[in-house]
Amino acid sequence: MFIIDGHQDIAYNALYFGRDYRHSVGEKRAREAGGTYPNGVATLGLPDALLGRVALVFSTIFTEPITSPVALSDLTPRYKTPREAYRYGLDQLDYYNRLADENDTIRLVRTQKELDAVVESWKPDKPAADRKLGFVLLMENGDPILEPRQFDEWYGRGIRLVGPAWAASRYCGGTGQPGGLTADGQALLDIMANYNAILDLSHMAEQAFLESLDRYTGTVIASHSNPRRFRSTDRHLSDEMILRLAERGGVMGIVLFNRFLSETWQKNDPKSGVPFATILDAIDYVCQLTGSAEHVGIGSDLDGGFGVESIPEGLDSVASLWEIGEGLRRRRYSESDIDKILSGNFLRKLRETLPA
């Protein structure tokens, strides 16, 4: 059994905050001690991911528009034009390519064959030293795609999932900026379907989310979204949205950010304000609402604008993700359902979509 994490901003952290993914969480914390980092105290690192049995990550190419309501950090660029977004996107893509080229443990997963190689390395009879960590590239915010037909270039470069929005984009409304699909957004979805790419509905405004489910004929997920039952904002999914996603066979990844797991928790509140059990509650909520364990996974978003001080009590880093499975066992989930939640549901979506 292993874990698939549906959302980590690895290149973003490396390029803009100097966080080399190859280094452990402990090394990062020692180096950053005494400083102030907008993303908080580090929780991601390759050694820790392997320790936590993370086999695959949906690794983002994330770009932030100047028009977004809130700036994430003074250290990160905010693009003013599609060309700038394109350039920033290529910078992050280049980071992933270099990381994989220079480290045999890391593999870019673009095909079924590459997926099989990573999964095979985690079989019980294989040496732990030979385990691989696979990156499946996810574009978070579609604006680096200069026009819908240019998706062909990005797919050729390895992008296998696209979330058209973060805030509003040229393709649709987004978090804090309501709206539906634009004409370009409709065209992008039609072209993505021709490639059997995965559409990531996280961050899409509710109108765009529902329109996309009506229009898109391919595979859909919400890589990092929580039920509004836990935080009632447009960033998260209403019961109707969750049920519509489930009707399409989709999967949503639970975000491990305290502010997304509580109506009252605020920055600088103690992490103990959100107990570990809240993660299990969020997973269970989706299972109970949809009637099965087929539609929920982990989309941690660790180091995605927050650090260890802002994740539930009992979690310290990506190495702690395995504790979620242990918690589900204590709640009497079957081994089959635990496997689905930790990896099987997202793995099913990859099996549906990756080319041979």
N, C-alpha and C positions, 0 to 999 in steps of 0.2 A: 504494500500500500504506500502511496506517495501523495503529494499535494500539487495541485495546479493553482497558482495564484493569478486571478484574472486581471490584476492591475498593479504595476509598479513603474514609477517614473525614474528609471535607472539612468538613462542618458542625461536627463534634465539635472539630476543631482550631481552627476560627474562633471558636466560642462560648466554649470553655473555656480556650484558650491564646492567644487574641488574634491568631491567624494568618489574616490576610486573604488569601483565595485569589487575589485579583486581583494581589497583589504577588509579585514574583519570589522565587525561592529566595535569590538574592544579597541582596536587600533584607531578607528575614527574618533571614538569618544576621548581617547587619551590625547590625540592631536588637537581636538577642538575644545578641550577642557579650559574653562575660563573665558571662552568667547561666547558670542551671541549669534546663533544661527537661525535664520528665519524659519527653517524647516524643523527646528527643535533638535533634541538629542537623537543621534543616528540610531536606526534600527535595521538597516540593510547592509549586507555584505555577502560575498560568495561563500566563504567558509560557513557562515551561519545559516545560509539557505540550505546548503547540503546537510548540515547538522539537523535542521528541521524537516528534512525529507521533502524539500521543494524540488520537484523534477522539471516543472515547466512554469514559465511566467509569461503573461501577456505584457510585453515590455513596450512602453509608450514612446511615441514621438509626439511630444506635447509642445504646442506653441500658444502663446498668450497674446490676445489682441489688445491694442491700445484702447479700444472702445469698451473693454470689459468694465463692469461697475466698480470692481475692486482690484487693485494691483497686488499680486502675490508677494512680490519682493522688489526692493530697489536693485538687487543683484541680477535680476533676470531681464532679458530684453523683451519688449512688447512691440510686436510688428505693427507697422502703419499701412503696409501694402501687401497684397498677395505675394509679390516677389520676395519681400522680406520674410514672410512666413515660409515660403518655399526654401529659402536659403537656410533658415534656422532648422527646418525639418531635415534638410540634407546633412547639416552638421551632426545632428543626433543619429541619423542613419549611419553616418561614417563612424561614429563612436562605437556603435554595436558591431559593425563589420570589423573594426580593428580589435575590439575586445575578443571576438570569436577567433580571429586570425591568430592572436597572440596567446590564447589560452585554450588548451585542448579540452578542458572541462566544459567549456561553454560552446553550445551549438546553436546556430540559427536554424529554426524549424520552418521550412517553407513548403515541404512536400510530405506525403505519407511515409516515404522511405526515411526521411530525416526524423520524423516523429517516432517511427518504429525503433530507430537506433537509440533514441533517448529512453523510451519506455523499456526497451530490452535491458538497458544498463541498470535498471532498478529492480530487476528480478532477484528473488531471494538467493539464487545460486551464484550471483555475480559479486565480485569483490567490491566492497564499499569504495575503495580507492579508484575504481573505474567508473563510478557513477557520473553521469553527465547532467548538466542543467541546460534546458532548451529555452531559447527566447523565441516567442511568436510575436512578430512586430504589429503593434496596434497604433494607428494614428488617432490621437485624441485632439479633436478639432480639425475639420476638413479643409481649412483655408490654405494649407500648403499645396493642395491640389488646385492648380491654377485655373483649370476649367474641367468640367466633367470628363471629357474624353482623355484628359491627361492622367486619369487614374491608371491607364494602361502602363505608364512609366513607373508609377509607384508600385503597382503589383509586380512588375518585372524586377523591381529593386527589393522585393521581399515583403511588402506590406500585405497582411492577410486579414486584418480587421480594421474597420474605420468607424470612428465615432464622429459624425459630422459636426457636432457642437461641443463647446465647453461653455463659453458665453454664446451669444448669438454669432453666427458665421454667415458667410455668403450663401450657405446652403439651408439654414433653418434657424429658428429661435432656439435659445439655450438658457442655461441657468440664470435667473434674474432678468432675462430679456425675452419675454414671451413671443411666440409666433409659430407659424406653421412652416412647411417646406416651401422654399422658393422654387422658381422654375428650374434654376440650376440644381437645387436639391433633388427635385424629382428626376432630373436627367442623370445625376450622379448615382442615385439608387438603381436606376434601370441599367446603367453600365456596370455597376458593382455586381448586380445579379448575373450578368453574363459571365463573370469570373468566379461565381459561386463564393464571393467574399462574405465574411461575417459582418453584419451591421451591428454596431454597438450603440444602443439607445441611451446609455447613461449621459446625463447632462442635456439631453434634448428637452426642449420645452414640451409640456404635455400635449399641446396641439400637434406639434411635429412628431412626437412619439406615436400618437394614435394614427396620424396620417401615414407614417412610415409602416406601421403594421398592416395597414390596408393596402399599401402600394408594393412593398418589398416582397419579392417572391422567394428570396433566399433565406439563409439562416440568421436568426436574431438572438442577441444576448443584451444584458445590461451589465457591463463588466464590473462596475463598482457603484451600486445603488442600494439604499436601504428602504424598508417600508416606511411610509409616512406615519405609521403608528408609533414610531420611535422618535421621529423628528419631522414635524409637519411643515415642510417647506417644499418649494417646487424643485429642489435638488433631488428629491426622493420620489418614490413611486406610491401612488394611491393603490388601494385594493383593486380598483378596476384595471389600472395599468398592469399590476402583477398578474391578474387573471388573464388579461389579453395576451401578455407575454407568454404565459403558460400554455394558452390555447395554441400558440404557434410552436410549442416545444422549446421555448427559450429558457435561458438560465440567468439568474441575477447573482452577482457576487456581493457578499456582505462586506461593507467598509468598516474597518476597525478603528474609527476615529470617534472619540467620546462625544464630540459635538453632534455626530450623526447618529448616535445611539441613545441620546437623552434630550428631552425638551428643555432641560434646565441647565445642563453642564455648559460652562463657559471657559474660555481660555484663562489659564492661571488657576482654575479650580484644581484640587487634588485629583490625581488619576483614580483614587479610590472611590470617587463619586460615581464611577461607572464600574460595577463589579464584573468579573469575568463572565458570570452567568448571563449577562445581558447579550453577549454574542450568541450564546445558545438560544436565548429567548427569541432573537431576531431570526435565526435559522428556523426555529420551531414555528414561528409565526407564518413564514412562507410555506413550510410543509403543511401546516394545518389549513391554511387558506386555499392552497392548490390541491390538497388531498393526496400529496405524495412527496417524496424526497427528490424528485426528478428535476426540480427547477431552481435550486439554490446551490451556491458554492461560496468560495472565498474570493473577494476582490479587495485585498487588504488596503491598498493605496498607501502602504507604509512609506514614510518620508515624503509623502505627497503634500507638503505644507504643514506637517505636524510631526512630532517626534515621540519618544518613549513616554514623555510626561503627559501625553494626550491620548494614549491608548488604554484600554481597560486594565484594571488591576489584575495582576497575574500574567500579563504579557510583558516581555522585556525586549524582544527583537523578533526578526523573522524566524529565528530558531524556535520560538515559542508557538508557532502556528500549529505544531503537532498536538499541542494541548487541547485544541478544539476537538480533535477526534476523541481524546480521552474524556472530555466533558460530555460529548454525545453518548459515549458508552455508559457513563454514569446515569444518563437519562434513558437508558435502555433502548437506544437506537440499535437496529440490527447492524451487523458488520457490512452487509450489502448496502444499506442506506448510508452508513458512514463513508464507505468508499465512494459512493456517488457524490456526496457533498464535498469531500476533500479533493476529489479529482475526476471522478467518472462522468459527471454531468458536462463539465467543460471538455473533457476528452471526447465525449460523444459528438460535440459540436465540431471539434477539429476533424474527427473521422468523417463527418458529413461533408466537409468543405475542402480540405487540402487536396491538391492535385497529386497524382501518383509520383 
